[in-house]
Amino acid sequence: DEEPMVARDEPYDFTIVMPVWNGMPWLSEAVASVDAQRDGLRIEHIVFDAGSTDGSREWLTAHPHPDRTHIFAADDGQADALQRGFARARGRCLGWLNADDVLEPGALALAAAALVDDVVCVSGACFVIDADGNFVSLISNLEASTTEGLLHRAGNLPQPATFFTRAAYLRCGGIDPALVYAMDVDLWLKLSKVGRVVRCPDRVLARFRVHGGAKTVQHAKRALWEDLRVRLR
């Protein structure tokens, strides 16, 4: 059984949860981008592989790290894996990185410095890249970061470039495991009700990869409808 989401000691500055389902060929780059954040920061990395068959599990097993936990277990989807990963987290600050995305150098140091006092969530700009890592576009972030602003803007905070405190995650109820596509939208709205959301539109904190196998590309219409349902709720 998974641990419940409870308050506990926070020996790490950051916990990054990484849900994996056949993460090749980009998994190694995603993991390396987390490892590169450790200069001056204590980072816990929880990788939740739900049963990859493309060599992801073998690569993870062959590349251990003392502050990286590999969990190989079936789940009920990405949101369930995230919920279970965050239930284990021991970092003061949290975030998640999909196995095809990449953190920019220094991203977590900037986020950790910003997540103080009444700030519960910080979000930066995000590059959009293609399957080969080539630049496609820039998500410069939303102008508004209040609950009202997040609710009524067509866009969303870029998930790979958005981070939050563990205390706020606990207070707002965390990830909704019933959601398939818009669990990030739901979480940003809930976080905005318990504290300040801070934008760093001039700082690129991550790279979001768009490719034919991505869930939101394959099921774009379903993702848009779930986003709308979350906002209406």
HELIX and SHEET records of a PDB file:
HELIX    1   1 LEU A   27  ASP A   35  1                                   9    
HELIX    2   2 SER A   56  ALA A   62  1                                   7    
HELIX    3   3 GLN A   78  ARG A   88  1                                  11    
HELIX    4   4 ALA A  107  ALA A  114  1                                   8    
HELIX    5   5 THR A  147  HIS A  152  1                                   6    
HELIX    6   6 GLN A  159  ALA A  161  5                                   3    
HELIX    7   7 ARG A  166  CYS A  172  1                                   7    
HELIX    8   8 MET A  183  SER A  192  1                                  10    
HELIX    9   9 LYS A  215  GLN A  218  1                                   4    
HELIX   10  10 ALA A  220  LEU A  232  1                                  13    
SHEET    1   A 7 ARG A  68  PHE A  72  0                                        
SHEET    2   A 7 ILE A  43  ASP A  49  1                                        
SHEET    3   A 7 TYR A  12  VAL A  20  1                                        
SHEET    4   A 7 GLY A  91  TRP A  96  1                                        
SHEET    5   A 7 THR A 162  THR A 165 -1                                        
SHEET    6   A 7 VAL A 119  ILE A 129 -1                                        
SHEET    7   A 7 PHE A 135  ILE A 139 -1                                        
SHEET    1   B 8 ARG A  68  PHE A  72  0                                        
SHEET    2   B 8 ILE A  43  ASP A  49  1                                        
SHEET    3   B 8 TYR A  12  VAL A  20  1                                        
SHEET    4   B 8 GLY A  91  TRP A  96  1                                        
SHEET    5   B 8 THR A 162  THR A 165 -1                                        
SHEET    6   B 8 VAL A 119  ILE A 129 -1                                        
SHEET    7   B 8 ARG A 196  ARG A 209  1                                        
SHEET    8   B 8 VAL A 102  LEU A 103 -1                                        
END                                                                             
